[in-house]
Amino acid sequence: MRVSSEFSKYAVEYGTYNIIQKKVIDKLLAYLKCKPKHILDLGCGSGELCKKIDWKYNHFVGVDFAHGMLELHPKSQFIECIYGDFNDAKLFEHLSHFKFDYIVSASALQWADDLEIVFQNIKSLKTDVALAIFTSKTFDTLNKTAGLDSILRDASEVKELSEKYFDADFEVVNYKLEFESVRDMFRYIKKSGVSGSRKVLNYKQTKKLMDEYPLNYLEFEVVFIVSR
């Protein structure tokens, strides 16, 4: 297991609220041992990963349970978007009829209802994987300052499951994203999607958290699981 870190300044200067997710996609694609021709993207969202692929492929299948995201996903004769939930075993029964060279997933599987079952179903497709999953160290200081428990899984738990189901390398990457102001930071949290739309603090509690948060950056931890 490797552990590394990256630091980025001023998310708002990029004009985007998914800078970390984009970094995760870049790193995930760099892991691939080949340029697969048949690709499955679990939790594809609006297609950021698909847009980053710079080689020709025969079939790209993007799966997401949000109709609105799939409507924004790139479309072509080589791209198929499927409305489905990776928590549903029936989805994998359907996908078993496809041919895939690689299963990829960037910044989605942390929302699995039962990650072990999802890993079982991914393994059933019998192909290489490149998966990126946010862990409980994401927003670590923020959660501690607010007195909240993370809703995400610990990296050690994900590693244990990864070793059970995949012959894969496992890397932990810690990201820090700096902001010019606390207000910008909290705007990012609201719009980035990393928090999973979690809203557990009222206005007074949020104001107190903004006043007491001791850092000028947010922490993220992502584990990468990539077939050897």
LINKA-V338462 format. One record per pair of residues at least 12 apart in sequence whose ideal C-beta (glycine too) atoms are under 6 Angstrom apart, sorted by the first residue. I is the first residue (numbers start at 1). J is the second residue. Records with the same first field share a line. If there is no record, write none. Layout:
I: J ; J
This chain:
1: 170
2: 171
3: 172
4: 173
5: 174
6: 175
7: 176
8: 177
9: 178
10: 180
11: 177 ; 188
12: 184
17: 188 ; 191 ; 192
20: 175 ; 220
21: 107
24: 106 ; 107 ; 132 ; 222
25: 48 ; 49 ; 52 ; 106
28: 106 ; 130 ; 132
29: 52
31: 130 ; 226
32: 130
35: 55
36: 101 ; 102
37: 57 ; 58 ; 101
38: 58 ; 59 ; 99 ; 100 ; 101
39: 57 ; 60 ; 102
40: 61 ; 100 ; 103
41: 62 ; 104
42: 63 ; 86 ; 105
43: 105 ; 108
44: 62 ; 64
45: 64 ; 69
46: 69 ; 72 ; 73
47: 73 ; 74
49: 106
50: 74
60: 79
61: 80
62: 81
63: 82 ; 84
65: 85
86: 118
87: 113
92: 121
100: 127
102: 128
103: 122 ; 127 ; 129
104: 130
105: 131
106: 132
109: 133
110: 133 ; 134 ; 152
115: 161
116: 161
119: 161 ; 165
123: 165
128: 227
129: 227
130: 226
131: 225
132: 222 ; 224
133: 158 ; 223
134: 152 ; 222
135: 152 ; 155 ; 221 ; 223
136: 150 ; 152 ; 154
137: 221
138: 220 ; 221
140: 219
141: 215
145: 212 ; 213
146: 209
155: 172 ; 223
158: 223
162: 225
167: 228
168: 225 ; 226 ; 227
169: 226 ; 228
170: 225
171: 224
172: 223
173: 222
174: 221
175: 220
176: 217 ; 219
177: 217 ; 218
178: 216 ; 217
182: 210
